[in-house]
Every structure is written in structure tokens, then in C-alpha cells.
Amino acid sequence: MAFWMNLGQNLKVNAKKFPATVALKDARRSLTYPELNRRVNRLAHALLAMGLVKGDKVAVLMENSIEIVEAYLATAKTGIVIVPINFRLVGQEVAYILENSDAKALIVHDAFADTVASIRGQLEAIPGDRYVVVGKEKPGYLPYEAWIAGAPDTEPEARVDPEDTWILIYTSGTTGKPKGVLRSHRSHIAFYLINAVDFGFSQHDICLNVMPLCHINSTFFTFIFTYIGATVYIHPAQSFRAEEILEIIEREKITFISLIPTHYNLILNVSEEAKKRDVRSIKKLLCSSAPVRKSMKRAIMDFFPGVELYEGYGSTEAGIVTVLKPGDQMRKLGSIGYESLGTDFVKILDEQGNEVPVGEVGELYSKGPMLFDGYYKLPEKTASAFRGDWFSAGDMARKDADGYYEIVDRKDNMIITGGEHVYPSEVEEVVASHECVFDCACVGLPDEKWGEKVVAVVVPKPGIKREEIDPKAIMDCCRGKMAGYKRPKEVIFMEAEEMPRTPTGKILHRKLKEKLAKR
């Protein structure tokens, strides 16, 4: 065994160290570490009995569940590569990932069997006897529970090295077709060890997993806790009901959650009755995947009194790059903090690759032990994402005199109006401060005079009809707070469900822009 134990190898150890500790729990079931290890071993043997070998790809099209966690752990034990697929994708989008990844088997929740049925005929690389269904039995699928029940629960014999690929995870496609991101066991081990220290987690923590396990955030912040021998409560991610989340926190005495700004916004707007829930068990909160507005940060800390609020910046490719810690939240509002423990210095570079002066905007580059190994089958994309050993996810940032970073916006979201550059997040911060606004996004739409004009797309607060809001009032709230060319020239109202988003709730500016262009 390699000195650095991967997640699967570590599970074997935790089964001995924590025989009575609940490893995973959901609304119906709970598994101790020994129980989880036995089930994972059965799944590992079942995958090997299919004829899969180290390096082969098994795709999972599943909602958050104990079974998808078992799939991650079983592939870690065998050297098989797991390919998580966003369950919100439609048939042809799923087919693209299955074909591009060279998947040789598929495990699917019964709710998504129809999606697979629409494309199954074109999936030539997956033999008919390598389709597995979780939940209700379906014709043409191996039933998950019966399939693993017939396999031994002993440890599988497989050599898995830290450098081996564990996860082939596809980006959400904010700037084009999804790219397959190759991530090794070593990069995840580094994440677990570094962030367990950075955040101060312990085996006494109880994590509530809300984020989809087809997303990198959950492969990071769910498995930290199984790595250190703590407890994870798995919540289905198909819908987010804030009142239900608060009830789970109270009932299960949750100590940590990783959420995005959209989730926090929903929590902050629950009924007065729901606000009476006892949430004092929460010790730490993380906000990530999108910038957090200053007013929201204050509201989060008021809602969860005494909580330690963290904000993390990172990407599928780079892991966590910077962390804004609790003591800096009010002192450095708007910042994403400074380098995560173990991350090499971040660089802010101009288009020529020169470091920009303090306070000026440039493209953010980083390197460190959590970095990915490249894009699958896309050597030219991999090369273009790096300057030497330094990687960029395409985010624009600035650094202040104290060494703290602030994300300005994504490079691809930038609006150019009359030759001036406008970063949407700067305008969104102000528009969101209007008393009638629940959420907003700004994009650039064609304009004969200026090339592009700034357009604010606004989701009204619950209970407020769009007809009750004066668009001019939204535009006027920006006066005196930013240059004239940055102010919205048009306001468009949308319902929350109309706003195109990634699986984690991040607004897809590109798709929003395409949607509005078709009006």
C-alpha cells in the first residue's frame, strides 16, 4: 500500500478505528464504518467481476444517495475511474459524456432510466450486461442490491497508487462543451488533509451534504469527513427546500454545511416559523462556487449566531485556492481571502504574462498539490490553461496591499460597452441591494451605438410581482454608485426557475445571454 492512503484504503482503516461511528446517514438509513466498508467491498468485487480493470471508466448518473458514495469508495479501492454525470442533463448531453469519457459501465438511479433509454442504442462502448439500476428494478438492468449482495465483502486485491486517476469529472460547461477533468487520488488526499487542518474539522463533526455529488464541491467536502472518521448526512440534491434543511440541522445536530449564495438566500427568506428552528449546532459554514455579496454575509452571520463563516475560492481543476477565514469576514468584505494552506503563491497576470501591480485587475493563476492532471483528450486545452506550471480558470482578480484577493468576474463574462470593460459582478452587487430584488445577473446585449449595453436580469423577492417593480427604480439605484457606462440600460424580469444555472446554482451568464438574444 502506498504511504498516502486513498479514500478506499482509508475506509478499511476507519472501519477498524471507528467500529461504532455512523459514517453515512440519510432520511431512511444509517451505516457505521464497518457496515459501509463491507458494502463498498461487495460493490468493488461486483465491478471487477464485470470484467472492469484498473483504469476503466464506470459512469454514475445518480442523485445524492448512500449508493453514489459507495461508488466513489469502491472505485477508489479498485483503481477503476469514476465518471459522475449531472443528473439534470438531458439524453444527448449524457450521451456526449458517456462517449467522450469511454465509459464501459453505467450505474443509474431508476428516476433517470428513461433518460438512458433514449440514448442507449448509441452507447456502443457499454455492453448490455453492464447497466445497473439503483431503486426500482428495470428491464435490461442489473438490480444494484441483488448485484452487490452476491459479491464477497473481503478487501479487493488491487494496487492503487496516489498518482492514478480516480475521478474524470466534467465541467459544467459555463463557456462551451463540458471538458473532462482528470483528478488523481493524490490531489484529493491533499485536499482532505490540507482542509481538515485549514478548517479545523474533527471526527466529532456531522456534515450535511446538500451539494450534488456529481460536482467537485461534494467530492471535496463530503469525503473530508469520511476520511477523518466523522459522520455525513446525505441529502437528495434534486431540490433545495430551505425549511427542510433547517429541520435537518435541528434534528441531526449538524455542525458543518457547504452551500452556495443561492442556498443561503433561500434560507434567509424562510417563514418566521421556520426561523425558530434551533441551528446552534452549526459551528462552521462554507460559502463557495460564486461570489458572496456583502449584505448577504452579514445576514448569514446574523441568522447563524456565533458561526464561523468561511468563503472559499477554487475550481474543478485547481481545488481550493484561497480561503477567507472567520476573523476576516467583516474586515475584508468582498475578499476571497489568501492562499489555502499548501497552495503556492497566487499570481495576478496581465495578457502578456506579467504580474500586475497591487490593486490592478488581471487573470488569477495558481498552483499547488490539489491541481488536476489535465483535460481528457484535450491536450491543447490543457496547454492553454497553463502558463508554465501555473493554472488559470479564467477568473479576473485583484490583490490588495495586505495580500488578500478579490474576484472581479469571469474573463468570459466581461461586458465591453463603448470600449470600456464592465465586470457583471460589480453591477450585480448594487442591483441586488434593491429591496425588491431576490437575485440578479448582468449580461451584455448588442447595442448599435455602444457595441454592447449592460442589461440587468432580475428575480423579484417572493411575494413581489414583477409588475409591481419599476425598472427605472432598479436602474436609478445604481446612480452615484458606479460610472454611467456601467449602469444597466435595461432591466428584464425573470422567475427564479427561468434563470439558467449550473448544478450548484451558479448562474450561467453565457446561456442567459443566448436566451435573451432569442427574444
Residue pairs with C-beta under 8 A, 6 or more apart in sequence:
1 9
2 9
2 160
2 161
2 162
4 162
4 185
4 186
4 189
5 13
5 189
6 76
6 160
6 162
6 166
6 185
6 188
6 189
7 72
7 73
7 76
7 166
7 185
7 188
7 189
7 192
7 223
7 226
7 227
8 40
8 44
8 73
8 74
8 75
8 76
8 77
8 78
8 160
9 76
9 77
9 160
10 226
10 227
11 33
11 36
11 37
11 40
11 73
11 76
11 77
11 226
12 37
12 155
14 21
14 23
14 33
14 37
14 226
14 229
15 33
15 34
15 36
15 37
16 34
17 33
17 229
18 32
18 33
18 203
18 229
19 32
19 33
19 34
20 32
21 32
21 33
21 203
21 229
21 230
21 231
22 30
22 31
22 32
22 231
23 31
23 32
23 33
23 35
23 36
23 226
23 231
23 232
24 30
24 31
24 36
24 66
24 69
24 226
24 231
24 232
24 234
25 31
25 231
25 232
25 233
25 234
25 252
26 65
26 66
26 233
26 234
26 235
29 66
31 39
31 66
33 229
36 70
36 73
38 153
39 70
39 148
39 153
40 70
40 73
40 74
40 77
41 74
41 77
41 151
41 152
41 153
41 154
41 155
41 156
42 148
42 149
42 151
42 152
42 153
43 70
43 71
43 73
43 74
43 148
43 151
44 74
44 75
44 77
44 78
44 151
44 156
44 158
45 151
45 152
45 154
45 156
46 147
46 148
46 150
46 151
47 58
47 74
47 75
47 78
47 80
47 105
48 78
48 156
48 158
49 151
50 105
50 129
50 130
52 58
52 78
52 80
52 104
52 105
53 79
53 80
54 78
54 79
54 80
54 158
54 159
54 160
54 164
55 79
55 80
55 81
55 164
55 165
56 80
56 81
56 104
56 105
57 80
57 81
57 82
57 83
57 101
57 102
57 103
57 104
57 105
57 168
58 71
58 75
58 80
58 81
58 82
58 83
58 103
58 104
58 105
58 106
58 107
59 82
59 83
59 84
59 85
59 97
59 98
59 101
59 103
59 105
59 106
59 107
60 68
60 71
60 82
60 83
60 84
60 85
60 106
60 107
60 108
60 214
61 85
61 87
61 94
61 106
61 107
61 108
61 109
61 112
61 115
61 116
62 68
62 71
62 87
62 107
62 108
62 109
62 112
62 134
62 213
62 214
63 87
63 109
63 111
63 212
63 236
63 237
63 238
64 209
64 210
64 212
64 213
64 218
64 234
64 235
64 236
64 237
65 109
65 134
65 234
65 236
66 234
67 107
67 109
67 134
67 144
68 84
68 213
69 213
69 222
69 226
69 232
69 234
71 82
71 107
72 82
72 167
72 213
72 219
72 223
73 226
74 80
75 81
75 82
75 166
76 160
76 166
76 185
77 155
77 156
77 158
77 160
78 156
78 158
78 160
79 158
79 159
79 160
79 164
81 165
81 166
81 167
81 168
82 166
82 167
82 168
83 97
83 98
83 101
83 103
83 167
83 168
83 169
83 170
83 180
84 167
84 169
84 213
84 214
84 215
84 219
85 94
85 97
85 98
85 170
85 214
86 170
86 172
86 212
86 214
86 215
86 503
87 109
87 111
87 112
87 212
87 214
87 238
88 503
89 97
89 115
90 115
91 115
91 116
91 118
91 119
92 119
94 115
94 116
94 119
95 119
95 122
95 123
96 177
96 178
97 103
97 170
97 178
97 180
98 106
98 119
98 123
98 125
98 126
99 122
99 123
99 125
100 180
100 376
100 377
101 168
101 170
101 180
101 376
102 125
103 125
103 126
104 125
104 126
104 127
104 130
105 126
105 130
105 131
105 132
106 116
106 123
106 126
106 130
106 131
106 132
107 132
107 133
107 134
107 144
108 116
108 131
108 132
108 133
108 134
108 141
109 133
109 134
109 135
110 133
110 134
110 135
110 136
110 137
110 138
111 135
113 133
113 138
113 141
116 131
120 131
120 140
128 140
129 142
131 140
131 141
131 142
132 141
132 142
132 143
132 144
132 147
133 141
133 142
133 143
133 144
134 144
135 144
137 143
160 185
161 185
162 184
162 185
162 186
162 189
163 184
163 185
163 186
164 184
164 185
165 182
165 183
165 184
165 373
166 183
166 184
166 185
166 188
167 181
167 182
167 183
167 188
167 219
168 180
168 181
168 182
168 183
168 376
169 180
169 181
169 183
169 214
169 215
169 216
169 219
169 316
170 178
170 179
170 180
170 181
171 178
171 179
171 181
171 316
172 178
172 215
172 502
172 503
172 504
172 506
172 508
173 179
174 410
174 412
174 502
174 506
174 508
174 509
174 510
175 394
175 410
175 412
175 510
179 375
179 376
179 378
179 381
180 375
180 376
180 377
180 378
181 216
181 316
181 317
181 372
181 375
181 376
182 372
182 373
182 374
182 375
182 376
183 216
183 372
183 373
184 373
186 369
187 319
187 369
187 370
187 371
187 372
187 373
188 219
188 220
188 223
190 319
190 342
190 368
190 369
190 370
191 220
191 224
191 319
191 320
191 370
192 223
192 224
192 227
192 228
193 227
194 320
194 340
194 341
194 342
194 369
194 370
195 201
195 220
195 221
195 224
195 320
195 340
195 341
196 224
196 227
196 228
197 341
198 320
198 323
198 340
198 341
199 256
199 284
199 286
199 310
200 284
201 224
201 225
201 228
201 230
201 256
201 284
202 228
202 230
203 228
203 229
203 230
204 230
204 255
205 225
205 228
205 230
205 231
205 255
205 256
205 283
206 230
206 231
206 232
206 233
206 252
206 253
206 254
206 255
206 256
206 281
207 221
207 222
207 224
207 225
207 230
207 231
207 232
207 233
207 254
207 255
207 256
207 257
208 233
208 235
208 245
208 248
208 249
208 252
208 254
208 256
208 257
209 218
209 221
209 222
209 232
209 233
209 234
209 235
210 235
210 237
210 240
210 245
210 257
210 258
210 259
210 263
211 217
211 218
211 221
211 237
211 258
211 259
211 260
211 504
212 218
212 237
212 503
212 504
213 219
213 222
213 237
214 503
215 502
215 503
215 504
216 315
216 316
217 258
217 288
217 289
217 504
218 258
220 319
220 320
221 258
221 286
222 232
222 234
225 231
225 232
225 256
226 232
233 248
233 252
233 254
235 245
235 248
237 503
240 262
240 263
240 266
240 505
242 263
242 266
242 267
242 269
242 270
242 274
243 270
243 271
243 274
245 257
245 263
245 267
246 267
246 270
246 274
246 277
246 279
247 277
248 254
249 257
249 277
249 279
249 281
249 282
250 277
250 278
250 279
250 281
253 281
254 281
254 282
255 281
255 282
255 283
255 284
256 282
256 283
256 284
256 285
256 286
257 282
257 285
257 286
258 285
258 286
258 288
259 267
259 285
259 286
259 287
260 287
260 288
260 289
260 290
260 504
260 505
260 506
261 287
261 290
261 291
261 292
261 293
261 296
261 505
262 290
262 439
262 501
262 505
263 505
264 287
264 292
264 296
264 299
264 300
265 296
265 438
265 439
267 303
268 296
268 299
268 300
268 303
269 438
269 461
269 462
275 303
279 303
279 304
280 305
280 306
282 304
282 307
283 307
283 308
284 307
284 308
284 309
284 310
285 300
285 304
285 307
285 308
285 309
285 310
286 310
286 311
286 312
287 297
287 300
287 309
287 310
287 311
287 312
288 311
288 312
288 313
288 314
289 502
289 504
289 505
289 506
290 504
290 505
290 506
290 507
291 336
291 407
291 425
292 311
293 428
293 429
293 432
293 433
294 333
294 334
294 429
295 432
295 433
297 309
297 311
297 329
297 333
298 330
300 307
300 309
301 307
301 309
301 329
308 326
309 326
309 329
310 323
310 324
310 325
310 326
311 323
311 324
311 329
311 336
311 337
312 320
312 322
312 323
312 324
312 336
312 337
312 340
313 320
313 321
313 322
313 323
313 336
313 337
313 395
313 405
313 407
314 320
314 321
314 322
314 340
314 370
315 321
315 393
315 395
316 372
317 371
317 372
317 385
317 391
317 393
318 366
318 368
318 370
318 371
318 372
318 391
318 393
319 340
319 368
319 370
319 371
320 340
320 343
320 370
321 339
321 340
321 343
321 346
321 364
321 366
321 368
322 336
322 337
322 338
322 339
322 340
322 343
322 346
322 405
323 336
323 337
323 338
323 340
324 332
324 335
324 336
324 337
324 404
325 337
328 335
328 337
328 404
332 402
332 404
334 406
335 400
335 404
335 405
335 406
336 397
336 404
336 405
336 406
336 407
337 404
337 405
338 403
338 404
338 405
339 345
339 346
339 366
340 368
340 370
342 368
342 369
342 370
343 366
343 367
343 368
343 369
343 370
344 366
344 367
344 368
346 364
346 365
346 366
346 399
346 405
347 355
347 364
347 365
347 366
347 390
348 355
348 356
348 360
348 361
348 362
348 363
348 364
348 365
348 397
348 398
348 399
348 405
349 355
349 356
349 362
349 363
349 365
349 387
349 392
350 356
350 362
350 363
351 363
353 387
355 362
356 362
356 398
358 399
358 400
358 401
359 398
359 399
359 400
359 401
360 398
361 396
361 397
361 398
361 408
362 396
362 397
362 398
363 392
363 394
363 395
363 396
363 397
363 411
364 392
364 393
364 395
364 396
364 397
364 405
364 407
365 387
365 390
365 391
365 392
366 390
366 391
366 392
367 389
367 390
367 391
371 391
372 391
374 382
375 381
375 382
375 385
385 391
385 392
385 393
386 392
394 410
394 411
394 412
395 407
395 408
395 409
395 410
395 411
396 407
396 408
396 409
396 410
396 411
396 414
396 423
397 405
397 406
397 407
397 408
398 405
398 406
398 408
399 405
399 406
400 406
407 425
408 423
408 425
408 426
409 423
409 424
409 425
409 426
410 509
412 509
412 510
413 423
413 424
413 425
413 443
413 509
413 510
414 421
414 422
414 423
414 424
415 421
415 422
415 423
415 424
415 442
415 443
415 444
415 452
415 454
416 422
416 444
416 451
416 452
417 444
417 447
417 450
417 451
417 452
417 453
417 454
417 485
418 449
418 450
418 451
418 485
419 451
420 483
420 485
420 486
422 442
422 444
422 454
422 485
422 486
424 441
424 442
424 443
424 509
426 482
426 486
427 442
427 454
427 456
427 478
427 482
427 486
427 487
427 488
428 440
428 441
428 442
428 456
430 477
430 478
430 481
430 482
431 437
431 440
431 442
431 456
431 458
431 474
431 477
431 478
431 488
432 439
432 440
433 477
434 473
434 474
434 477
435 461
436 460
436 461
436 464
436 468
436 469
436 473
436 474
437 458
437 459
437 460
437 461
437 474
438 459
438 460
438 461
438 462
438 496
439 458
439 459
439 496
439 499
439 507
440 456
440 457
440 458
440 459
441 456
441 457
441 499
441 507
441 509
441 512
442 454
442 455
442 456
442 457
442 488
443 455
443 457
443 509
443 512
443 513
443 516
444 452
444 453
444 454
444 455
444 513
445 452
445 453
445 455
445 490
445 513
445 516
445 517
446 452
446 453
446 517
447 453
447 489
450 485
453 489
453 490
454 485
454 486
454 487
454 488
454 489
455 488
455 489
455 490
455 491
455 492
455 516
456 474
456 475
456 488
456 490
456 491
456 492
457 491
457 492
457 493
457 494
457 499
457 512
457 516
458 469
458 474
458 491
458 492
458 493
458 494
459 493
459 494
459 495
459 496
459 499
460 466
460 468
460 469
460 493
466 493
469 493
471 490
471 491
471 493
474 488
474 491
475 487
475 488
475 489
475 491
478 486
478 487
478 488
479 487
492 516
499 507
499 512
500 507
500 508
500 511
500 512
500 515
501 507
501 508
502 508
